[in-house]
């Protein structure tokens, strides 16, 4: 399908600024009318995952994955689940390991290409025999996980999964990392590392026989992924980790209708994260690149508290698109 480079997202003038549109919703958005029930499931390797459910006893489910150092409690996750709930869908917010408010049990945590945990959650959900339709939605890191998973599975995908949606995704991780290292993103880099570095030190103290810190205080993703993510999760280097886990290479293998929304003003993304050529060649891969939106922003005023990205996701799911 040809890419959809439509400027149908027109935020208030102040939110034309990418930093305002990224930071304001992250800090101030509240979705107070959505309430979770938490379920903890054990993983095959002896760890656990915390799942946050918002259920109405329906037979359709939207599963939403958060971004780096976030959680299912964030406004953009709850807002998406709430929007689908307005249409009578159950919702599930997946917390990655160590992101639910409690450290996970093992040395390993999560990363931008960790699809095994998503598969395990899906097996758990499918085993309930409740849902005839499941939609996967991921933001940022979680969006990369969704795209990679859909491509990895190809012909093995659970038949209940009908559509995938990914928002604000650094789908070519190597070049996106180079973009993120630029001065324009220093405030975001600082915020992430203020969370990631203490977790790394805590793991080193808990597992001294398995892991030793090589860079005490990483100041970039290059350093952090080289010192922690790569060695802990079995990659040769940060570059090996980024290359093997970029979802861009998996998109051509996806066999269900899938939507990627990446704002042109998203400072986290490189030009390679806007795969127009793939969208033009594929009948299943749909790409929207609005002029504004920031990173996981898409602020939209109004009493309904529904953001543009959430409305676009619902419209995509509600449309009659074939799968192969």
N, C-alpha and C positions, 0 to 999 in steps of 0.2 A: 504494500500500500504506500502511496506517496506520503512523505512526511507532512505533518500538519504544523506549519510554522505560522500559527495564527496568533494575532495579538488580541485575543478575546478576553484576556485577563488585564483589566485596567484598574489597578488599586488607587486609593487616594494618593494625591501628589507626594506626600511625605514618604510613602512606601514605594515610590519609584527608586528610592535609595536602597541599594541591595543590603546594606548593613542594618538599616532600620527594619527591613522586611525579614531579615534573618533573626535578629536579636530580639526585637519586641515580642513576637509570638512565643519565642523560646522562654522568655523571662516572665511574661505577664498573662499569657492565655490560660484561662481556667475552663475546664469542662466539668462543672460540678454536678451535673445531672446524670452522669454515667457512673455506675457503681459496679465494682468487680467482686467476684468470688475467686479466691486463689486456690489453685490445685498444685501440689508438688508431685512431680513424677521422678523416679529414679532412672538414671541412664545405664546402659549396659556396662560402662566402664566404672561404675561405682560413684558417680556424681549425681547431681540433681538439676532439674529445671523447674522454675516457677512459672506457672501459666495463669494468666488473669482472664477470667471469663466474664462476659456480660451476656446472659442468656435470656431468651424468651420462650424456650421450648420449641424452636422452629427447626426446619430441616435444611436450612441454608446457613452457611458459616463463612464469615470473613476472618482470616487470620492475618495479623499485622505484626511486622518485625521492625524494631527500632534501629536507630543509628548508633554510632560509636559513643560509648560511655553514657548512654541514655537508658530508658526503661519503658515499660508499658504504661507508666504513670504520666508520661509526658503528654502535653496537650495535643500534639499532632497525631499521636496514636489514639488517644481517647476520642478526639474529634472524628477520626475516620471511622472508628467502631460505632460511634454515635450516629453518624450519617447513615450507615448501613442499617443500624437498628431502627431508624425512622422508616425504613422500608420492610421491616419485619424479619431482619436477619439476626442470628446470633453472632457474637463477636468474641475473638480470642486474641489477647495481647501476649506475645511470647517474650519473655525476658531471657536474654542470653546469659550464659554462665557468669556469675559474679555481678550481675546488673540488677538484681531484684531487691537489693538492700541487705543482702547477706553474702559473704564470700563463699565461693564454691569450694568443694572439698579437695579438688586435685590441683596440681601445678598448672595444668593447661587451663585455658579460659575459653575465649571465642576469638574469631578473627573474620576478616572481610570475605573469606571464601569457605567458612565452616558450614557445610550443608548437612553434615551427618546428624546434628541435633535437630535441624528442621525436619529431616526425614523421620527421625524417631518420634517427634511430636505428631507428625502426620499419621504414622502408624497407630499411635495411641488414639488419635481422634477418629480415624477410620474404623478402628475396632469397636467403637461405640455403636456403630450401625445406626446412627441418627441422621447423618447429613448426606443428602443426595447431591448437593452442590457445595463446593469449597472454592473460594477465591483467595489467592495469596497476594498480599500487598507488603512492600518493603520500602523503607525510607533510607537513603544514603547507604551506609554499610549494609543495612538489612535489605535494601533494594538490590545490591550486588549479590547478596546471598540468594534472593529469590530468582534473579535472572540466571545465575549460575546453576541453581538447582533444576530449574525447568529445562535448561539445555542439557545438563548431565543425564537427566532421566529419559529424555527423548521418548522412546516407545515403552518405557517402564513406569510412566507417570500414573499415579492413582487416577482412575477414571472419574472420580468425584471432582477433581480439580479442573475447572472449566476455563479460568482466566487468570492472568497474572498482571500485576501493576507494580511499577517501580518508579520512585520519585526522588529526584535530586541525587542521582547515582554517579559516583566516580568509576564508571564501568571500564575505563582503561586506567588501571591503578598507577602504573609507573609514571605516566605523564601528568596525571592528576596530582600525584605526590609532588612532582616538580612545581606545579602551579601553586600548591598549598604552601610550599616553602617560601613563597614570595612575601615581601613585607606587608602587602595588603591583607594578609591573613594572620598576622602575628597575634592578634587578640584571640583568635580561635585556637591557634597552636598552643598558646599559653594555657588556655582553659583546659584543653584536652590533656596536656602533659601534667597539669596540676592534679589530675585525677589518675592518669595512667602510671606515673612514676611511683607514687606511694603504693599502688597495688603491686608493682614489680618488686619493691623492697619487702613488702609483706610476704610475697611468695618465696623470696630468697631466704627469709628467716624461717618460714614453715617447712621448706624443702631444701635444706642446706646440702644434702647428699645428691640432689638431682639438678640443682641450678645454682650458678654463681653469677653475680652481676659483673658484666664486663665494662659497662659505662654507667657510673653511679647516677648521673642526672642527665638523661637524654634531653636534648633541646630541639629535636626534630623527629619526624616519623622515620627518617632514615636511620637515626641512631636508636630510637626505641625498637623499631622492628628488627634491626640488626642485633640488638642486645637481648631482646626478650621474645618477641613474637616468632621470629624465624626459628631460633634454636629450640624453643619450648614446643613448637608445633611441628617440628620435623622438616624444616626447610633449610636449604644450604646457606641462604643469605637473605637479606631484605629484598634484593632484586629478584631472587628466585621465588620468594613468597608473593611479591606483587605480580610477577609474570604469570604464575600458575593459577592465580585466583582472580584475574581480571575477567569479569563476566562478558566483556565484549566478544570474546572468542566463542562463547557458548550461545549467543543470541541466534545465529543461523540454524541451530539445532532445535530450537523451541518449536513445538507443534500444537500449541494452543494460542488463541488470541492474547496478545501481550502488549501492554502500553507502557512506554517510558516517557515521563515528564521531566525534562531538565530545563530550567530557566537559563536564558542566555546571559543573565547578569550574575549567575552563581559563581562566586569567586573560588569555590572549591574545585571547579571543573576545568579541564583542559579542552581544546578543540576536538580531541579524539573522543570525548565523552558525548558528542552529538553525532551519532552514527546515521546520518542522512542516507548514505548509500544503502545501508542494510534495510532501512524503512522503505526505500524506493523499490527494492528488489523483492521484498517479502510480502505475501498476502496476509500474514499473521502478525508481523511486528509493526506497531504503530508508535510514532514519535511525535510528541508535542514539545515545541521549544518557544514558550512565551518570552516576550522581551523582558518582563519583570518576574519577580518571585523570590529572588534570593535563594538561600539554601534551606529547604524544608520550611519555607515561609508561606507565601501565597496568602497573606493576610487579606481578609474580606470583612468589611464592616457589616453590621446588621444584627437584628435581634435573634436570628436563628442560630448564630454562632457557627455557621457552616462556611468553611474556607473554600476557595476556588478549586484547589487540588482535590478536595473531598467530593465536590460536586462533579468534577471531571471523572473521577474514579467511578462514581455511581453511574454516570451516564454511559461510560464504557461497558460496565458490567450489564447494564440494562439493555444495551443494544444487541441486535441479532447478528452476531459474528460467528462464522463457522470455524470449526477446528478440523484438523486433518489427522 
